[in-house]
């Protein structure tokens, strides 16, 4: 699940982002309502967690704009505004849930899980497929030639990124940004290590390799030509 966190309080945002990443989610973070709107309109986002009070555009205006643009992604308001009228305004604007700060992270996680069970529309993908490799986005597993491939959290996020960009070269920098959220030294070998582990699971047991390294450019996952 790809989550966008729209929160201008750095301490709160870092706490939420760190906790969700540890649970296996891909989390992008923005501090401005207008930036959040643009991100949701032009990128794949499965769920939005939004503060009510942000620079650029407040949370209510953000969600109203998304609904007007027919973006039906689930929205959780996470805010210090706690009056009943504030809650009603948030839900009437198009929010699916409303949590008040301070909050327990376990409750936020439970609410995200509950929203993820919401019936999928026809346009929402639940799997990705490249050649004979299938990634189940709900069960967080991969299958190839009838065999189930168990993936750790970062392996899943990395394979998800490569499969949704199948045939494109994904740079090491982009992988660090999307899978590890900028938190690693550029000199780290974490990408190379995880690519190697992923290759052992996805390619080595099978005849046709799908994951390729382009030296000096990055990595790509593609069907055989």
JOKAJO-V891067 format. One record per helix or strand. SS is the DSSP state (2 for helix, 1 for strand). FROM is the first residue (numbers start at 0). LEN is the number of residues. If there is no record, write none. Layout:
# JOKAJO-V891067
ss & from & len
SS & FROM & LEN
SS & FROM & LEN
This chain:
# JOKAJO-V891067
ss & from & len
1 & 1 & 5
2 & 9 & 13
1 & 25 & 5
1 & 31 & 1
2 & 32 & 10
1 & 46 & 4
1 & 54 & 1
2 & 58 & 10
1 & 73 & 6
2 & 83 & 9
1 & 96 & 4
2 & 104 & 12
1 & 126 & 4
1 & 132 & 4
1 & 140 & 4
1 & 146 & 4
2 & 152 & 12
1 & 169 & 1
2 & 171 & 9
2 & 189 & 13
1 & 210 & 4
1 & 217 & 4
